[in-house]
Amino acid sequence: MISRAAIGLGALGLLASPLRVHAQAGNQTPAPVNAISIDGGYAFRFGSNGKNESYYRVEYRGRPVREHGTPFKSARALDLLAPKLDSAGGDVPTIALRYENAQAYAAGGVIEALGAREVPLAALTSLGLRGAARIGADAKLNRITAAVGLETPPFRLPGLANSGVTNWIVFGVNGERREATDSVGPDASYALGTFRLFVGKAFGWRKSADVNQTAAKLVKDILELAPTKPAAVTLKTRLDSIPANRRTPLQQSLLDAIPEAATDADWVSTVRQLAFGEADAITDQPAAALYAEGSGWVNAEKEPSGGHFRSLFTVTLDYWFLPRRDDVLLKLRYELGYEHADPTTKKNHLLITVGVRL
């Protein structure tokens, strides 16, 4: 799924990105990163008590805890002087927020927030553990749960290392507290073992924007910063201040190109050539993405609602049906199981929605 840099929310105009995607297109992460997602559509419920209905979901996923795997970044909101953003590919987001509304839930909807940060623990720094927190509730706040704990860094799934499939799994331990009204059971505290996993791949790479128009946008942005050769030398000083491992490919290309231009005319010509090559790379995007996600928890004590183990597995197909738009898509998503925010309602449904990514 196409991601959105946080600085690009609400940005207008053509697309321009600091990342190339040709080399390992099959490995690109198809799930959203730094994205606000708005999905609205219809839910087909399965089972004896199924009731088909409309629903909507609003979700935000921030950047990952640490860069792993190969990223897929949106081409929007280029900042020529900003260090490259940490990107997707094999890690949980530092923050994820979600609100979902559908009458099939006991209170009409669910609210959930997840967070993760690396924590430097004495003598355990090499393990890369991160602190994790979660809060969830139904829409009427009849049931509120909060949890804190530790998670491992992501592990690759066996057999998928060289398959072109993005994959990872994270394990954790949490302490959780549930506050509930009398109508939905007593308050309770639990110790939990948890997991979160992701397996996905993008397909059908195509152009998401006009290469010439995107190149023209790049030329305009670069020449606004450095319209002449002396200005380019000043720009080089500013780009040199960004550590080499934090430069985007475009920033490094600019640094390499600046000494080659002897005159103002050479500089403008060099910028045009550089921009076209960059635009040709950054306008690639998939036409479709297929991915599965899973999460689950095991209670040290049996819940009144029954069972030590609860899990939710989803399979999602995203299809970008508009040739020149990467922010509107058709989504088919199947969900089976339970989630923390509503652990007493079993999901078994197919969701068909049109989504917007901001």
Stockholm file with secondary structure:
# STOCKHOLM 1.0

chainA/1-358         MISRAAIGLGALGLLASPLRVHAQAGNQTPAPVNAISIDGGYAFRFGSNGKNESYYRVEYRGRPVREHGTPFKSARALDLLAPKLDSAGGDVPTIALRYENAQAYAAGGVIEALGAREVPLAALTSLGLRGAARIGADAKLNRITAAVGLETPPFRLPGLANSGVTNWIVFGVNGERREATDSVGPDASYALGTFRLFVGKAFGWRKSADVNQTAAKLVKDILELAPTKPAAVTLKTRLDSIPANRRTPLQQSLLDAIPEAATDADWVSTVRQLAFGEADAITDQPAAALYAEGSGWVNAEKEPSGGHFRSLFTVTLDYWFLPRRDDVLLKLRYELGYEHADPTTKKNHLLITVGVRL
#=GR chainA/1-358 SS CCCCCGGGTTCCSSCCCSCCCSTTGGGCCCSCSSEEEEEEEEEEECSTTCCCEEEEEEEEECCBSSCCSCCCCCSCCCCTTSCCCCCCSSSCBSEEEEEEECTTSTTSEEEEEEEEEECCCTTCGGGTCEEEEEEEEETTCSEEEEEEEEECCCBCCTTCTTSSCEEEEEEEEEEEEEEECGGGCCCEEEEEEEEEEEEEEEECCEESSCHHHHHHHHHHHHHHHCSSHHHHHHHHHHHHTSCGGGCCHHHHHHHHHGGGCCSHHHHHHHHHHHHHHHHHHHTEECSEEEEEEEEEEEESSCCTTSCSEEEEEEEEEEECCSTTCSSEEEEEEEEEEEETTEEEEEEEEEEEEEEEEC
#=GC SS_cons         CCCCCGGGTTCCSSCCCSCCCSTTGGGCCCSCSSEEEEEEEEEEECSTTCCCEEEEEEEEECCBSSCCSCCCCCSCCCCTTSCCCCCCSSSCBSEEEEEEECTTSTTSEEEEEEEEEECCCTTCGGGTCEEEEEEEEETTCSEEEEEEEEECCCBCCTTCTTSSCEEEEEEEEEEEEEEECGGGCCCEEEEEEEEEEEEEEEECCEESSCHHHHHHHHHHHHHHHCSSHHHHHHHHHHHHTSCGGGCCHHHHHHHHHGGGCCSHHHHHHHHHHHHHHHHHHHTEECSEEEEEEEEEEEESSCCTTSCSEEEEEEEEEEECCSTTCSSEEEEEEEEEEEETTEEEEEEEEEEEEEEEEC
//
